[in-house]
Amino acid sequence: MIPTTTVVAIRCPECGKMEYISVSLFSFSGSNGVALKCSCGYEIIKLTTKKRQDFWFQYICAMCEGRHLLKVTRGKLWSGETPLDLVCEETGIEVGYVGSREKVREKVKKQDQSLAEMADKLGFTEFFNNSSVMYEVLEHVYDIAERGKLYCTCGNYEIEVEIYPEYIQLTCEKCKASGKVMADKEEDLHLLKKTWELKLTRNGFLFNKTEDYNNHNF
């Protein structure tokens, strides 16, 4: 079987979400290029080709906000074997991957080094009142942000994060609304585990719980 579909996973520089976009070889029928957009509407990648043999990725980098260019052969792009790395040319950091959905997800998972490991290496453990709760709270906030469910009511998804011994302070870079996510007690963690969406308002956060989501009629 010859694969004709590949998946691009790349972090959107506009909303910060890791976006997964499927691309078919047949998308180029009658055209030499396609534009790949985030679910927020931002155009992240322009993928162009010449005679369906060589392909060029022009992608907006979430790290340096510059535009990078990568040339890939048809065989390598559609093989589905080893995922391609989309790298920030300024920092050398991987900002995206291209390949089969399963292998791309594996690459993304490996890249997400646990916050606890990083904090231990940097010697931050003693800084927190309750390090185990803080690490788990940070990971849950990160997961919510990854799903595009951490944002301000003004419509901005660019949220600044400051970490304190017993809580996380999040501030909207656009309207300066701010709120605290407590990370001191087990109760704080339990509250966040039940939350599927964090909405920043002028008066703090709205914690939208999972059960409210499941009972909502869309």
Contacts in CASP RR format, 6 or more apart in sequence:
PFRMAT RR
TARGET T0000
AUTHOR 0000-0000-0000
METHOD contacts of the structure
MODEL  1
MIPTTTVVAIRCPECGKMEYISVSLFSFSGSNGVALKCSCGYEIIKLTTK
KRQDFWFQYICAMCEGRHLLKVTRGKLWSGETPLDLVCEETGIEVGYVGS
REKVREKVKKQDQSLAEMADKLGFTEFFNNSSVMYEVLEHVYDIAERGKL
YCTCGNYEIEVEIYPEYIQLTCEKCKASGKVMADKEEDLHLLKKTWELKL
TRNGFLFNKTEDYNNHNF
2 78 0 8 1.000
3 78 0 8 1.000
3 79 0 8 1.000
3 80 0 8 1.000
3 100 0 8 1.000
4 24 0 8 1.000
4 25 0 8 1.000
4 26 0 8 1.000
4 78 0 8 1.000
5 22 0 8 1.000
5 23 0 8 1.000
5 24 0 8 1.000
5 25 0 8 1.000
6 22 0 8 1.000
6 23 0 8 1.000
6 77 0 8 1.000
6 78 0 8 1.000
6 80 0 8 1.000
6 98 0 8 1.000
6 99 0 8 1.000
6 100 0 8 1.000
7 20 0 8 1.000
7 21 0 8 1.000
7 22 0 8 1.000
7 23 0 8 1.000
7 98 0 8 1.000
7 99 0 8 1.000
7 100 0 8 1.000
7 101 0 8 1.000
7 104 0 8 1.000
8 20 0 8 1.000
8 21 0 8 1.000
8 22 0 8 1.000
8 23 0 8 1.000
8 36 0 8 1.000
8 45 0 8 1.000
8 86 0 8 1.000
8 96 0 8 1.000
8 97 0 8 1.000
8 98 0 8 1.000
8 99 0 8 1.000
8 104 0 8 1.000
9 18 0 8 1.000
9 19 0 8 1.000
9 20 0 8 1.000
9 21 0 8 1.000
9 96 0 8 1.000
9 97 0 8 1.000
9 98 0 8 1.000
9 104 0 8 1.000
9 105 0 8 1.000
9 107 0 8 1.000
9 108 0 8 1.000
10 18 0 8 1.000
10 19 0 8 1.000
10 21 0 8 1.000
10 44 0 8 1.000
10 45 0 8 1.000
10 59 0 8 1.000
10 62 0 8 1.000
10 86 0 8 1.000
10 95 0 8 1.000
10 96 0 8 1.000
10 97 0 8 1.000
11 17 0 8 1.000
11 18 0 8 1.000
11 19 0 8 1.000
11 62 0 8 1.000
11 95 0 8 1.000
11 96 0 8 1.000
12 18 0 8 1.000
12 19 0 8 1.000
12 38 0 8 1.000
12 40 0 8 1.000
12 42 0 8 1.000
12 44 0 8 1.000
12 62 0 8 1.000
13 42 0 8 1.000
13 44 0 8 1.000
13 60 0 8 1.000
13 61 0 8 1.000
13 62 0 8 1.000
13 65 0 8 1.000
14 38 0 8 1.000
14 40 0 8 1.000
14 41 0 8 1.000
14 42 0 8 1.000
14 157 0 8 1.000
15 38 0 8 1.000
15 40 0 8 1.000
15 42 0 8 1.000
15 148 0 8 1.000
15 151 0 8 1.000
15 157 0 8 1.000
15 158 0 8 1.000
16 62 0 8 1.000
16 145 0 8 1.000
16 148 0 8 1.000
16 157 0 8 1.000
16 158 0 8 1.000
17 38 0 8 1.000
17 39 0 8 1.000
17 40 0 8 1.000
17 145 0 8 1.000
17 146 0 8 1.000
17 147 0 8 1.000
17 148 0 8 1.000
17 157 0 8 1.000
18 108 0 8 1.000
18 146 0 8 1.000
19 38 0 8 1.000
19 39 0 8 1.000
19 44 0 8 1.000
20 101 0 8 1.000
20 104 0 8 1.000
21 36 0 8 1.000
21 37 0 8 1.000
21 45 0 8 1.000
22 101 0 8 1.000
23 34 0 8 1.000
23 36 0 8 1.000
23 47 0 8 1.000
25 52 0 8 1.000
25 78 0 8 1.000
27 34 0 8 1.000
28 34 0 8 1.000
28 49 0 8 1.000
28 52 0 8 1.000
32 48 0 8 1.000
32 49 0 8 1.000
32 50 0 8 1.000
33 46 0 8 1.000
33 47 0 8 1.000
33 48 0 8 1.000
33 49 0 8 1.000
34 46 0 8 1.000
34 47 0 8 1.000
35 43 0 8 1.000
35 45 0 8 1.000
35 46 0 8 1.000
35 47 0 8 1.000
36 43 0 8 1.000
36 44 0 8 1.000
36 45 0 8 1.000
36 46 0 8 1.000
36 47 0 8 1.000
37 43 0 8 1.000
37 44 0 8 1.000
38 44 0 8 1.000
40 157 0 8 1.000
43 60 0 8 1.000
44 59 0 8 1.000
44 60 0 8 1.000
45 57 0 8 1.000
45 58 0 8 1.000
45 59 0 8 1.000
45 60 0 8 1.000
46 57 0 8 1.000
46 58 0 8 1.000
46 59 0 8 1.000
47 55 0 8 1.000
47 56 0 8 1.000
47 57 0 8 1.000
47 58 0 8 1.000
48 55 0 8 1.000
48 56 0 8 1.000
48 58 0 8 1.000
49 55 0 8 1.000
49 56 0 8 1.000
52 74 0 8 1.000
53 73 0 8 1.000
53 74 0 8 1.000
54 71 0 8 1.000
54 72 0 8 1.000
54 73 0 8 1.000
54 74 0 8 1.000
55 71 0 8 1.000
55 72 0 8 1.000
55 73 0 8 1.000
55 74 0 8 1.000
55 77 0 8 1.000
56 69 0 8 1.000
56 70 0 8 1.000
56 71 0 8 1.000
56 72 0 8 1.000
57 68 0 8 1.000
57 69 0 8 1.000
57 70 0 8 1.000
57 71 0 8 1.000
57 72 0 8 1.000
57 86 0 8 1.000
57 98 0 8 1.000
58 67 0 8 1.000
58 68 0 8 1.000
58 69 0 8 1.000
59 67 0 8 1.000
59 68 0 8 1.000
59 70 0 8 1.000
59 86 0 8 1.000
59 95 0 8 1.000
60 66 0 8 1.000
60 67 0 8 1.000
61 67 0 8 1.000
61 68 0 8 1.000
61 88 0 8 1.000
61 89 0 8 1.000
61 90 0 8 1.000
61 95 0 8 1.000
62 95 0 8 1.000
63 88 0 8 1.000
63 90 0 8 1.000
63 91 0 8 1.000
63 93 0 8 1.000
63 95 0 8 1.000
64 88 0 8 1.000
64 89 0 8 1.000
64 90 0 8 1.000
64 91 0 8 1.000
66 90 0 8 1.000
68 86 0 8 1.000
68 87 0 8 1.000
68 88 0 8 1.000
68 89 0 8 1.000
70 84 0 8 1.000
70 86 0 8 1.000
72 84 0 8 1.000
72 98 0 8 1.000
76 84 0 8 1.000
77 84 0 8 1.000
77 98 0 8 1.000
80 99 0 8 1.000
80 100 0 8 1.000
80 103 0 8 1.000
82 103 0 8 1.000
83 97 0 8 1.000
83 98 0 8 1.000
83 99 0 8 1.000
83 100 0 8 1.000
83 103 0 8 1.000
83 104 0 8 1.000
83 107 0 8 1.000
84 97 0 8 1.000
84 98 0 8 1.000
84 99 0 8 1.000
85 94 0 8 1.000
85 96 0 8 1.000
85 97 0 8 1.000
85 107 0 8 1.000
86 94 0 8 1.000
86 95 0 8 1.000
86 96 0 8 1.000
86 97 0 8 1.000
86 98 0 8 1.000
87 93 0 8 1.000
87 94 0 8 1.000
87 95 0 8 1.000
88 94 0 8 1.000
88 95 0 8 1.000
94 107 0 8 1.000
94 111 0 8 1.000
96 108 0 8 1.000
97 104 0 8 1.000
97 107 0 8 1.000
97 108 0 8 1.000
98 104 0 8 1.000
114 135 0 8 1.000
114 139 0 8 1.000
115 135 0 8 1.000
115 138 0 8 1.000
115 139 0 8 1.000
115 142 0 8 1.000
116 131 0 8 1.000
116 135 0 8 1.000
119 125 0 8 1.000
119 131 0 8 1.000
119 135 0 8 1.000
124 131 0 8 1.000
125 131 0 8 1.000
127 165 0 8 1.000
128 134 0 8 1.000
128 165 0 8 1.000
128 166 0 8 1.000
128 183 0 8 1.000
129 165 0 8 1.000
129 166 0 8 1.000
129 184 0 8 1.000
130 166 0 8 1.000
130 183 0 8 1.000
130 184 0 8 1.000
130 185 0 8 1.000
133 183 0 8 1.000
133 184 0 8 1.000
133 185 0 8 1.000
133 186 0 8 1.000
133 188 0 8 1.000
133 189 0 8 1.000
134 163 0 8 1.000
134 183 0 8 1.000
136 189 0 8 1.000
137 168 0 8 1.000
137 181 0 8 1.000
137 182 0 8 1.000
137 183 0 8 1.000
137 188 0 8 1.000
137 189 0 8 1.000
137 192 0 8 1.000
138 163 0 8 1.000
138 168 0 8 1.000
138 183 0 8 1.000
140 189 0 8 1.000
140 192 0 8 1.000
140 193 0 8 1.000
140 195 0 8 1.000
141 150 0 8 1.000
141 161 0 8 1.000
141 168 0 8 1.000
141 170 0 8 1.000
141 181 0 8 1.000
141 192 0 8 1.000
141 198 0 8 1.000
144 150 0 8 1.000
144 195 0 8 1.000
144 196 0 8 1.000
144 197 0 8 1.000
144 198 0 8 1.000
145 159 0 8 1.000
148 157 0 8 1.000
149 196 0 8 1.000
149 197 0 8 1.000
149 198 0 8 1.000
150 157 0 8 1.000
150 159 0 8 1.000
150 170 0 8 1.000
150 197 0 8 1.000
150 198 0 8 1.000
150 200 0 8 1.000
151 157 0 8 1.000
151 159 0 8 1.000
151 198 0 8 1.000
151 199 0 8 1.000
151 200 0 8 1.000
152 159 0 8 1.000
152 172 0 8 1.000
152 174 0 8 1.000
152 175 0 8 1.000
152 177 0 8 1.000
152 199 0 8 1.000
152 200 0 8 1.000
152 201 0 8 1.000
153 177 0 8 1.000
153 199 0 8 1.000
153 200 0 8 1.000
153 201 0 8 1.000
153 202 0 8 1.000
154 172 0 8 1.000
154 174 0 8 1.000
154 175 0 8 1.000
154 177 0 8 1.000
155 174 0 8 1.000
156 172 0 8 1.000
156 173 0 8 1.000
156 174 0 8 1.000
156 175 0 8 1.000
158 172 0 8 1.000
158 173 0 8 1.000
158 174 0 8 1.000
159 170 0 8 1.000
159 171 0 8 1.000
159 172 0 8 1.000
159 173 0 8 1.000
159 200 0 8 1.000
160 170 0 8 1.000
160 171 0 8 1.000
160 172 0 8 1.000
160 173 0 8 1.000
161 168 0 8 1.000
161 169 0 8 1.000
161 170 0 8 1.000
162 168 0 8 1.000
162 169 0 8 1.000
162 170 0 8 1.000
162 171 0 8 1.000
163 169 0 8 1.000
166 182 0 8 1.000
166 183 0 8 1.000
166 184 0 8 1.000
167 180 0 8 1.000
167 181 0 8 1.000
167 182 0 8 1.000
167 183 0 8 1.000
167 184 0 8 1.000
168 180 0 8 1.000
168 181 0 8 1.000
168 183 0 8 1.000
169 178 0 8 1.000
169 179 0 8 1.000
169 180 0 8 1.000
170 178 0 8 1.000
170 179 0 8 1.000
170 180 0 8 1.000
170 181 0 8 1.000
170 198 0 8 1.000
170 200 0 8 1.000
170 205 0 8 1.000
171 177 0 8 1.000
171 178 0 8 1.000
171 179 0 8 1.000
172 178 0 8 1.000
172 200 0 8 1.000
175 202 0 8 1.000
177 200 0 8 1.000
177 201 0 8 1.000
177 202 0 8 1.000
177 204 0 8 1.000
178 200 0 8 1.000
178 204 0 8 1.000
179 200 0 8 1.000
179 204 0 8 1.000
179 205 0 8 1.000
180 204 0 8 1.000
180 205 0 8 1.000
181 188 0 8 1.000
181 192 0 8 1.000
181 198 0 8 1.000
181 205 0 8 1.000
182 188 0 8 1.000
183 189 0 8 1.000
191 207 0 8 1.000
192 207 0 8 1.000
194 207 0 8 1.000
194 209 0 8 1.000
194 210 0 8 1.000
194 211 0 8 1.000
195 207 0 8 1.000
195 208 0 8 1.000
195 209 0 8 1.000
195 210 0 8 1.000
196 208 0 8 1.000
196 209 0 8 1.000
196 210 0 8 1.000
196 213 0 8 1.000
197 206 0 8 1.000
197 207 0 8 1.000
197 208 0 8 1.000
197 213 0 8 1.000
198 205 0 8 1.000
198 206 0 8 1.000
198 207 0 8 1.000
198 208 0 8 1.000
199 205 0 8 1.000
199 206 0 8 1.000
199 208 0 8 1.000
END
